[in-house]
């Protein structure tokens, strides 16, 4: 931990912790009743029609929910300074903490995966800063990077023959 992070921990206690320590998990059902802050320090990726309106609209994934969860978890944990905070018993709801490189600021990332059938699932990911007013686009950039990496792990979506 840097000297800056240590000093900041006097004001922002979670900055003085490492990994996921010092960050409280979001309560159960958090994404079901999500209210976005007025400040520009969060990003939401979700299917069309999700409330509140997502920044990034996601199509269904052509894999079972358990596969999507495993690949999303692997994608998240392959990111530097990202730590798993919690997971539901079925592994379809997860929370991660991402820490900034220099001052150790924590961001909370909440994930929910839902089965849409045997070989299709949906994903909701909400990333937000715990401290500060603006995140300078970090949360949206994180979601874009995770989704791109996730797409690399998953099989391509089936395409329909021409003329249909």
C-alpha positions in Angstrom: 0.0 0.0 0.0 1.3 3.5 -0.8 1.8 6.3 1.6 -1.0 8.2 -0.2 -3.4 5.3 0.4 -2.3 5.2 4.1 -3.0 8.9 4.5 -6.3 8.7 2.7 -7.4 5.9 5.0 -7.7 8.5 7.7 -10.6 10.0 5.8 -11.7 7.0 3.6 -11.3 3.9 5.8 -11.5 1.4 3.0 -8.5 2.9 1.3 -6.4 1.5 4.2 -7.4 -2.1 3.5 -6.2 -4.5 0.9 -8.1 -6.9 -1.4 -11.8 -6.9 -0.6 -11.3 -6.1 3.0 -13.0 -3.0 4.4 -15.8 -3.1 1.8 -19.3 -4.1 2.8 -21.2 -6.2 0.3 -24.4 -4.8 -1.3 -27.5 -6.2 0.3 -29.5 -9.1 -1.2 -31.7 -7.9 -4.0 -29.6 -4.8 -4.6 -29.9 -5.0 -8.4 -33.6 -5.6 -8.2 -34.1 -2.2 -6.5 -31.2 -0.3 -8.0 -31.3 3.4 -7.8 -28.4 5.1 -9.7 -26.8 8.1 -8.0 -26.9 11.5 -9.7 -23.1 11.6 -9.7 -21.2 10.3 -12.7 -19.4 7.6 -10.8 -21.1 4.4 -11.9 -21.9 2.2 -15.0 -24.6 -0.3 -15.7 -24.6 -3.1 -18.3 -28.0 -4.9 -18.5 -30.5 -6.3 -21.0 -32.8 -3.9 -22.9 -35.8 -2.9 -20.8 -33.9 -3.1 -17.5 -34.7 -0.4 -15.0 -32.9 1.8 -14.5 -31.8 2.2 -18.1 -28.4 0.7 -18.7 -25.4 2.5 -20.1 -24.5 -0.7 -22.1 -27.3 -2.9 -23.4 -26.6 -6.6 -23.4 -28.1 -9.3 -25.6 -28.7 -12.7 -24.1 -25.7 -15.0 -24.0 -25.9 -18.3 -25.8 -24.7 -20.4 -22.9 -26.2 -21.8 -19.7 -26.1 -19.5 -16.7 -23.5 -21.6 -14.8 -21.1 -21.3 -17.8 -21.6 -17.5 -18.0 -21.1 -17.2 -14.3 -17.8 -19.2 -14.4 -16.5 -17.2 -17.3 -17.5 -13.9 -15.9 -15.8 -14.8 -12.6 -12.6 -15.8 -14.4 -12.7 -12.6 -16.5 -13.1 -10.4 -13.4 -10.4 -12.1 -11.4 -8.0 -11.9 -14.3 -8.2 -8.1 -14.0 -5.4 -6.5 -11.9 -6.4 -5.4 -8.4 -9.9 -7.1 -8.5 -10.9 -9.3 -5.6 -14.1 -11.4 -5.1 -16.1 -10.1 -2.2 -19.0 -12.5 -2.2 -21.0 -15.0 -4.2 -24.4 -16.6 -3.8 -24.7 -20.4 -3.1 -25.5 -21.0 -6.8 -22.8 -18.7 -8.0 -25.1 -16.6 -10.2 -24.8 -13.5 -8.0 -21.3 -12.2 -7.3 -19.7 -9.1 -5.9 -16.1 -7.9 -6.6 -13.9 -5.1 -5.3 -11.6 -3.3 -7.8 -8.9 -1.0 -6.3 -7.2 1.9 -8.0 -3.5 1.5 -8.6 -2.1 4.5 -6.7 -4.6 5.6 -4.0 -6.3 2.2 -3.4 -9.8 3.6 -3.9 -12.4 0.7 -3.9 -15.1 0.3 -6.5 -17.9 -2.3 -6.0 -19.0 -4.4 -8.9 -22.3 -6.3 -8.4 -23.2 -9.1 -10.9 -26.4 -11.1 -11.5 -26.8 -13.8 -14.0 -30.2 -15.3 -14.9 -31.1 -18.4 -16.8 -33.3 -17.8 -19.9 -33.4 -21.6 -20.7 -31.0 -24.5 -21.1 -28.6 -22.7 -23.3 -29.3 -19.0 -22.8 -28.7 -16.5 -20.0 -28.7 -12.8 -19.2 -26.2 -10.7 -17.4 -26.5 -7.5 -15.3 -23.3 -5.8 -14.1 -23.2 -2.6 -12.0 -19.9 -1.0 -11.2 -19.7 2.0 -9.0 -17.2 4.0 -6.9 -17.6 4.0 -3.2 -15.9 7.4 -2.8 -15.9 10.6 -4.8 -18.2 12.3 -7.2 -16.7 11.4 -10.6 -14.9 8.3 -11.7 -13.4 9.8 -14.9 -15.1 7.0 -16.8 -13.3 4.2 -15.0 -16.4 2.1 -14.2 -17.7 2.2 -17.8 -14.3 1.4 -19.2 -14.1 -1.6 -16.7 -17.4 -2.9 -17.9 -16.5 -2.5 -21.6 -13.2 -4.4 -20.9 -14.8 -7.2 -19.0 -17.5 -7.6 -21.6 -15.0 -7.7 -24.4 -12.9 -10.3 -22.5 -16.0 -12.3 -21.7 -17.0 -12.4 -25.4 -13.5 -13.9 -26.1 -14.2 -16.7 -23.7 -17.7 -17.6 -24.9 -18.7 -19.2 -28.2 -20.1 -16.9 -30.8 -23.9 -16.3 -30.8 -25.6 -18.5 -33.4 -26.4 -16.8 -36.6 -29.6 -17.3 -38.6 -29.4 -18.4 -42.2 -29.9 -15.6 -44.7 -33.4 -15.0 -45.8 -35.0 -15.7 -42.4 
